[in-house]
Amino acid sequence: MKKVTFFIILVVFTLMFGLLSCVSADGDSKTIEMMDKTDAKIYAEIEKAVGKVDKENADLDKIIEALIEKTEKIADKMVEKAAKDGVLVEKTYIEVEIGGRIVLVDPLRVVGN
């Protein structure tokens, strides 16, 4: 049940942020495409973290810490790349449940150019 709920939330956020990217940006389509790929990487990392909790008897704190560090690093790189292209991108944190805990993770959205 958790996986189905997570998948539905993932699809909704992916569509929502994808549409926001297209509607709110009249910037470089290459940057928007890179941002969408970056968001996909972030969602893949979320899914991996959820899978680790489901499969292993692992330390939940370590899984969450690793997820936050990795997603922050991915998002920061994209913000820098977009800035070089003259597109303002910001992190928009969303709540994700991992092992019964709510974690804030940072997909991206275009603010303007």
N, C-alpha and C positions, 0 to 999 in steps of 0.2 A: 504494500500500500504506500509506503514511504517513497519508493522509487517512482510510482505512478504520479503521485502528487508532485514530487520534485520535477519530473519530466514535464508535466503540464505547466508548472510555474516557469520552468526554463523556456518553453516554447512561447509563452505569453510575453516574458521579458525580452526574448530575442526579437519577436515581432515588434514589440513596442519600441525598443531602442533602435531597431532597424528603420522603422518608419520615422521616428524622430530625427534620425540622422539625415534621411532623405529630405524631409520637409524643412528642417531648420537650417540646412546648409545650402548655400549657393556657391560653396567653395569647390575646391579641387576634388573631382570624383575619385581620383587615385587615393587621396587621403581618406575619403569616406570608405572606400573599399578596404584600405589597410585597417581602419578603425573597426569595421565589421569583422575582419579576420582576428583582430586583437580581442574583441568581445567574445568571439567563438573560442579562442584559447582560454580566456578567463572562465567561461562556462565549462569547458572541458576540465579545467583544474578543479572546479567545484564538484563536478561529477566524480572525478578521481578521489577526492577527499571523502565524499559520501560513500564511495565504494570501499575505501580503506576501513572506514568505521564499520561497515556492514560485514566485511570479510575477516578482519583481524581483531584480535583482542588488544588493540594498540592504545597508546596514550592519546586520548582525545585532545589534550592541550597541545601536544606536539603536532598533531595533524592540522589543527586549526591555525597554529602559529606558522607552519610551513605554507599553508594555503594563503594566508594573508600576505606573507613576505613575497611569495611568488606572484600573486596577482597584482600587488603594488608595483613590483618591478616591471611586469609586463605593461601595466597601465602607464607608468611613468615614462617608459620608452616611447609609447605611442603619443603621449602629450608632447614630448620633445620633438618628435618627428613632425607632428602636425604644426607645431609652432614654427618650425623651419619653413613649412609650406605656407605660412601665413593664416592658418586655420586655428581658431581657439577651441580647444577641446578640454572638457573638464571631467573629472571623475564624479560619478553619481552613484553613491553607495546604495546597495540594496540589501535586504535582509535575506539570509539563507540559513536554513536549519541543518545543522550537522551534528549528529549524535544527540539530538534533543536540545542543543544549544543554538541560539540565534547569533549569527556572525554577520558582520557588515563586510561586503565585498564590493569591488569597485568597477563595474562596467563603465563605459565611456559614452559621452554624448557631445555632439558638436554644439557650440554656443554661437559661433559666428566667425567671420574672417576679418 
